[in-house]
Amino acid sequence: MPSVLAEWHYIDGTPSTFKVGESSHSHASFPLTGEPVEVTVPALVAQCHSYDQRVRSLDQELDKLAARQHADRELIESLHARLAMTEQFSVAQQQHIHQPDLIIQEWAEEMHEYTSVFGQ
């Protein structure tokens, strides 16, 4: 039986790279790099985990930026509202300042009418 295992060939005719009694799992390697699976797979898993953590960190940063942008937008809207209220107050103040002039002018017109009707 050992002679049969020693002369084992794959279907395509290439000889086996395994020694007699070795498992094919002990020499599994990636075809392009030739690195053993036992070394490469854990490294790939660690890289995937690292990338996953980085993606989550970036996602959290994007959420913070979106929240900050929303807060900034609310602040801008609040400032616009305050500016509008200030402008309205300013217009009201200007009208209030000019209002006594209007009252005096109306009073003068009334006095003029009164004196023209009743005389001096």
C-alpha positions as CSV (number, residue, x, y, z in Angstrom):
1,M,0.0,0.0,0.0
2,P,2.7,2.6,0.7
3,S,4.0,2.2,-2.8
4,V,0.6,3.2,-4.2
5,L,0.5,6.4,-2.1
6,A,4.1,7.3,-3.1
7,E,3.2,7.0,-6.8
8,W,0.0,8.9,-6.6
9,H,-0.6,11.4,-9.5
10,Y,-3.4,13.9,-10.0
11,I,-5.8,13.5,-12.9
12,D,-3.8,16.0,-15.0
13,G,-0.7,13.8,-14.5
14,T,1.3,16.0,-12.0
15,P,2.8,14.2,-9.0
16,S,1.5,14.8,-5.5
17,T,3.4,17.4,-3.5
18,F,2.5,15.5,-0.3
19,K,4.7,13.0,1.5
20,V,3.3,9.6,2.4
21,G,1.0,9.9,5.4
22,E,0.6,13.7,5.2
23,S,-2.8,15.2,5.0
24,S,-3.6,17.6,2.2
25,H,-5.0,20.0,4.8
26,S,-1.6,20.5,6.3
27,H,-0.2,22.0,3.1
28,A,-3.1,24.0,1.8
29,S,-1.8,27.2,0.3
30,F,-3.1,30.0,-1.9
31,P,-2.3,29.4,-5.5
32,L,-1.0,32.8,-6.3
33,T,1.2,33.5,-3.3
34,G,2.0,30.0,-2.2
35,E,1.5,31.1,1.5
36,P,0.0,28.6,3.8
37,V,-3.7,29.0,4.6
38,E,-3.0,28.8,8.3
39,V,-1.1,32.0,8.1
40,T,-3.0,33.9,5.4
41,V,-6.6,33.4,6.5
42,P,-6.1,34.8,10.1
43,A,-4.2,37.7,8.6
44,L,-7.1,38.3,6.2
45,V,-9.6,38.0,9.0
46,A,-7.7,40.5,11.1
47,Q,-7.5,42.9,8.2
48,C,-11.2,42.6,7.5
49,H,-11.9,43.3,11.2
50,S,-9.6,46.3,11.1
51,Y,-11.3,47.6,8.0
52,D,-14.7,47.0,9.6
53,Q,-13.7,49.0,12.6
54,R,-12.4,51.8,10.4
55,V,-15.6,51.9,8.4
56,R,-17.7,52.1,11.6
57,S,-15.4,54.9,12.9
58,L,-15.9,56.8,9.6
59,D,-19.6,56.2,9.8
60,Q,-19.8,57.6,13.3
61,E,-17.8,60.7,12.1
62,L,-20.2,61.2,9.3
63,D,-23.1,60.9,11.7
64,K,-21.5,63.6,13.9
65,L,-21.0,65.8,10.9
66,A,-24.6,65.4,9.8
67,A,-25.7,66.2,13.4
68,R,-23.4,69.3,13.5
69,Q,-24.7,70.4,10.1
70,H,-28.3,70.0,11.3
71,A,-27.5,72.1,14.4
72,D,-25.7,74.7,12.3
73,R,-28.7,74.9,10.0
74,E,-31.0,75.4,13.1
75,L,-28.7,78.1,14.4
76,I,-28.8,79.9,11.1
77,E,-32.6,79.7,11.0
78,S,-32.7,81.0,14.5
79,L,-30.4,83.9,13.6
80,H,-32.5,84.7,10.6
81,A,-35.6,84.8,12.8
82,R,-33.9,87.1,15.3
83,L,-32.7,89.4,12.5
84,A,-36.2,89.6,11.1
85,M,-37.5,90.4,14.6
86,T,-34.8,93.1,15.0
87,E,-35.7,94.6,11.6
88,Q,-39.4,94.7,12.6
89,F,-38.5,96.3,15.9
90,S,-36.3,98.9,14.1
91,V,-39.1,99.7,11.7
92,A,-41.5,100.0,14.7
93,Q,-39.1,102.3,16.5
94,Q,-38.7,104.5,13.5
95,Q,-42.4,104.8,13.1
96,H,-42.8,105.6,16.8
97,I,-40.1,108.3,16.5
98,H,-41.9,109.9,13.6
99,Q,-45.3,109.4,15.2
100,P,-45.1,112.5,17.4
101,D,-44.3,114.6,14.4
102,L,-47.4,113.2,12.7
103,I,-49.5,113.9,15.8
104,I,-48.2,117.5,16.0
105,Q,-48.8,118.0,12.3
106,E,-52.4,116.7,12.7
107,W,-52.9,118.9,15.7
108,A,-51.6,121.9,13.8
109,E,-54.0,121.1,10.9
110,E,-56.9,120.8,13.4
111,M,-55.9,124.1,15.0
112,H,-55.7,125.8,11.6
113,E,-59.2,124.5,10.7
114,Y,-60.5,125.6,14.1
115,T,-59.0,129.1,13.8
116,S,-60.2,129.4,10.2
117,V,-63.8,128.5,11.2
118,F,-64.0,130.4,14.5
119,G,-61.4,133.1,13.8
120,Q,-58.7,134.0,16.1
